[in-house]
C-alpha cells in the first residue's frame, strides 16, 4: 500500500516583515505536534515568504504612470495597482475589463503579476511575489539543514487559474532540493506501449495537494509538510526548468 501524509502547520498570528520564517516554521511544527523528518517536502505559501522579505507595498506610495492610467481605464482596476503590475511584468499579454494577464519577470503567466490583496495586514496594502522564489526556497532549505541537521525539499507555492478550467489551484513558483518531474518517457505500460509524453510535474502536484490543508482565507496555515512522496533530489533544478518556452505556446 502506498501512502502519502500531508500536515498543515497552523500559526496564530501574521508573519511580520523581515521575520525568520524558518524559526516560525520549526515552532509551528512543534506547536502542531509534528516533527520535521529527513526527506520531507516543505511547502511554503509565497505570501509569507514575500512578507518575510519585505515585499509589502502601500498603494499610497505608488505614483501611476500614463500607461498604468490607460490600462486602468480599460481593466477597471486601481491605477496604482496597475503600475505595480507593470513593474513586476516583462510582458502584458491580455487586458480587458477586470482582467490583466501578464508574463512576470519570473516567467509566470498569470493575473495581476501575482500581486495579492488578501491577508495583507491592512487596507490599502498589497503583497508582491518574492523576487526570486528559487533563492527563497534554497535559503529555507539551508536554514532547516543548519537548525535541524536534516535534508528536506522545499516548494514555494502560489495560487493560479488554468486555461479552460474554472477555479484555481496551487502551483510551484520556486523549489529547492527536488527534481521537478517524474519522467515516464521511454518506459512501457502494462501492454508494452512505449510512453512518449508522460513527464509529470510533481512539484505542481505537491503544491496543489498541500493547498488542501493550507487553505486561502482564515486558516492561518502557511506551511505544509508532505511526507511519503517518492522524488529525486536535485541540487541544481530551478523554476526555469518547468517554464514552457514561448515558441511552444499552443494558445495565446
Secondary structure, 3 states (H helix, E strand, C coil): CCCCEEEEECCCCCCCCCCCHHHHHHHHHHHCCCCCCCCCEEEEEHHHHHHHCCCEEEHHHCCCCHHHHHHHHHHCCCHHHHHHHHHHEEEEEEEECCEEEEEECCCCEEEHHHCECCCCCCCCEEECCCCCHHHHHHHHHHHHHHHHCCCCEEEEEEEEEECCEEEEEEEEEEEECCCCEEECCCCECCCCCECCCCEEEHHHHHHHHHHHHHCCCCCCCCEEEEECCCCCCCCCCCHHHHCCCHHHCCCC
